[in-house]
Amino acid sequence: MHTRLLEYMLRVAELGSINKAALDLNLSQPTLSRHIATLEKMMGTTLFVRTQGGVSLTEAGKLLADRARPLLRQFSMLKDQVGEMASGQLSIGVPASWQKIFTSPFAGTLVTQHPEIKLRVHEGVSNMLRDHLLAGLLDLCIIPFDPAPPTGYAQTPLVREPLIVLGSQADHLKPHEATPISRLDGAKLILPGRPNAITSQIEHMLKRKGMDFSIAVETDTLGLCLDLAREGLGLTIVPACALYEHGLSDISWSPLRGLYLTWSLFESLARSHSQAVHEGRRLVHATVAEAIARGSWHGVEAASRPGLSVPAQSAE
């Protein structure tokens, strides 16, 4: 299917008129109508119905539009990357919780030391970053340790850090006193939507112990998780790196007893020959080492430390 047919359909849907869309796309109205008819034939269904004011999407058209938008964005990103010189492009995926402690200093150093490298940073939740990685959009990606990494990608464990439970000041969580998992039994939780490594880990632990797992709010935005917990609407669980420079004076927090998350660096073997990827990989390790050395990353341990069990995500 030509992507331009989907682009034409989306423009008609946005403007609600074939005539207006044709003018906007610099096409004649009959030509645009033929393109829409071609797409409808390919899909085997009607995508638009005529209304008094123009046209509107059918239910099938709405479904196609909803699915087409992210696909077109992904294709555009892939097209940009393929078209750029391999040696001068670095695309990296980083969890949102790493922004203050890693991503900002990493990006600043790379741009300063290697102005010839075009850096593209993808920031988000781990499941989204993993999808981008497998779709070929990322050269490097930091996501939770995978005991069975996908073919075509090299995995290097970076760090292991505690999971932290946060709530309002009324929850009286104490930084120097570990909180047992039983504190989460039946509590209103504010967590990222599934699939997510932390959400899955908490759900598994509670259900295995016969406890109640109850999500009050699902959100993939770290800032919103912290704000809702601060307002007393529930407890949220984040990796320890999320505490760094986030202004938690009006929130209480505590490490969850025996619960950890190991982060790994994944590298696309198809792009490992690139000098930009080589420099990016080197700088990832250097930036992580510097973050650990600063001493402000609560409870973190380098994954390469002797005696550290990398795959273990919990200890009871």
N, C-alpha and C positions, 0 to 999 in steps of 0.2 A: 504494500500500500504506500503511495506517495504521501509523505508527510504534509505536503502543501495542501492536499485535499482536506486533511484534518484542520489545518490552519484556516482554510477558507470557511469550513463549517463553523469553527469557533468564532470567527469574525462576524459571520451572519448572525449567530446566536447572540453575540454581544450587542450588535446594533439593532437586532430585531427586524431587519429589512435587507432583502437581497439587493435592492437598488442602492441603498446607502453603502452596503458592504462592497458592491462592485465599484462604486466611485472611490471608496477608500483604498481598495486594492488595485486601482488603476486597470480594471477589467470592464468589459462590456457586460450588461445584465444578462444577455443570452449565454455568454461564455461561462459566467459564474453559475448560472442555473444548470448548465450541462455538467459542470464539475460536481455540483451537489447531487445531481441525478446519478452520476457515476459512483459517487461514494455510497449513495443509498442502494444502488445495485450491488455493490461489493459487500455491503453489510446485510443485504437481504431484507431490509425493512425501511419504512418511512422515517425520516429523521426530523422533518419539519411539517407543521400544519399552518395553513394560512389563517390569519386573524384579521380583524377589522383594521388593525393598525400596522400590519405587516406579516411577520411569520414568528412562530415560537416553536421550541423543541418539543417533540413527543417524549414519552417516557424513555423510549429506546435512545432517542437523541440526547437526553439528559445523562443517561448512563454512559454513552460514548464520550460526551464532553467531559464528564468528571474523570474518566479514565485516561482520556487523551492528553489533558493538560500536563500532568506530571511526566508522562512519557515524552512529550515534546520538549519539556524542559531538560529532561535527562539526555535526550538525543542532541539537543543544542550544546550541552556541556561536553558531551563526548566528541561532537564534531569540532568544537573549539580546540580540544586537547589533541586530537589527531592532526589537525591542521597546523599546530604549532611545532616548532623545532623541538625534538625530543631532548636535546641537551640543555635547553633553556627553560624547561617547564617542570615545576614540582607541584603536585596536587596531594595534599595531606588532609586526612580526617582526624579530628580531635574531639573528645567528649567536651560538652559545655562546661562541666565542672572543673576542667583543666585550664580554663581561660586565664585566670589571674596567675596561677602558679607556674604555668608552662607556656601556653599559646602566645600570649603577648610578648614575653621575652624571647621566645623562639623566633617569632616573626620579625621582631625588631633586629635581632642579631643577623638573621639570614639576609634581610634587605640591606643592612649596613655592610656586611662582609661580602655579599655576593649580589651586587646590583644587576648583574647580567641574568640572574635567575628570575623568571616570572613565577611568583608564588600564588597558589590558589588554596585557600583554607576552607574546609568544610567543617562546620561545627554543629553538633547535634547529639541526639541520644544514640546509644551503641547499636541498636538494631537498625537504625537508619544508616549509620556509617558502614555497618557490615554490608548492607544492601548496595551502597555506593561502591564499596570495595569489589564485591562480586560482579558488579555491572561494568567493571573496568574503568571507573571514574577516578580512582585514587591510586597513587603510587605508593604511599605510606598511610598507615591507619593505626590509631591507638584505640583498642577496644579490649574488653575482658578476655583473659586467657581462654583458649579453646583447646580441650584435650584432643580434638580431632580436627586440626586446621584444614581448610579447603585446599585441594590440589592447585598448584600454581602460585602458592603464597608461602613465604618464609615467615615463621613466627619467632620472635625473640622476647621472652618475658622481661619486663622493665622493673616494676615495683609491686610490692604488696602493701596495702594500707587497710586500716580498720574501717568498718562501716559505722556511721555516726547516726544516732537518733536525735532529732531536734524537735523542740516544742516551744510553747510560750513560757514565760517566766513562771507562770502558775504551775507548770509541770514539774518544776524543781529538779531538773536533770543536772547532774554534776559532772564537769569535765574530767575530774580525777577519780571518778567512781563508776566503774563499768555497769551498764544496765543489762539485766538478764533479758533473754528473749521473751520471757513470760510477761514482761511489761507491755508487749504488743498484743497480747491475747485479748481479742475483742475491741481493741482500740481503733478509733477512726484514723485510717492511714491515708496519707497524701503521697502517691507514688506515680512513677512513669507508667504509661500503659504497656500492656504485654505486646510483643515479647520484649522483656528487659531483664538484664542479668540480676539486678538488685531485687526487683519485684519478684522474679521467679525464685530467688534464693530465700527471701523472707517468707513467701507463700509455702515453699517446700518445708522449711524449718518448722513453721507453726503447725501445718497440717500433720507433719510427721510426729509431733508431740501431742496431737489431739486438741490443738488450740484453734481459736476462731480467727480467721484471716478476713479482715473487713476493710475494703477500700472506700473511703468517702469521696475522694477526688482523684481522677487520673489526669495528669498533665506532664508533658515532656519538657516543660520549661522550668529550669532550676530556680530562677528568681521567684516564680509563682509558688513553687513548693515552699520556699523559705518564707515568703510573705504570708501564706495561709497558715503555716505552722506558727509564725510569730503572732498571728491574730487569735490563736487558740482554737482553730478549726480542726485540728488533728495533729498527728505526729508524722514527720517525714523522715526518710532514711536516705542518707547521701554518703558518698565516699568522703574520706577525711579531707581530701584536697579542696572540697567545696567550702571549707571553713576559711580558707586563706583570703584575707582582705575583703571579707563580705560584710563587715560591720555587724557583728552578732551581739552587740551589747544588750539588746532588749530581747534576747532569745536564750533559752537554756538548751544545753546539749550534753551528750555523753556517748562514749564509745559503746557499741553493743558487744556484750561479752562473747568473745570467741568467734566473731564474724568478721571476715576479711574479703577483700576483692583484689585479685591480681590482674594487673594491666599488662598487655603485650603489644609490641610493635609488629604489625603485619606489613610485609613488603611484597609488592607484585613482582614476581620473577621475570615477567615479560619486560619490565622497565628497569631492572636492577643494573643494566649496563650503562644507564644514563649518569653523567657526571652530576647533574642536578639532584638525582635521587641519592647518589653516593654522598654528596655533601649534606643533604637533608637528613639522611640516616645518622651520619656522624654528629650533626648538631642536635638531633633528638636526644641521643645518649648524653651529650655534654650538658644540655639544658636540664635534663632530669637529674643528673649528678649534682649540678649547681643548686637545684631546688631542694634536694635532700640535704646538701651541706649547709644551707641557710638555717636549718633547724626549725622552720616554722610550719613544716608539713607534718601534722600530728600523726605520730605512730607509724610513719612510713618506713619501709625496709626495701633496700635494693633487692630485686629478685635473684640476683646473682650471689647474694651473701651466702657463704657456706652454712649448710644446715637448714636453710629455708626451704620448706616444701612448697614448691610453686603451685601445683594444681590444687592444693587444699584451699577451699574457700571458707571453711568453718572449722572450728575446733570446740569440742564440747567437754 
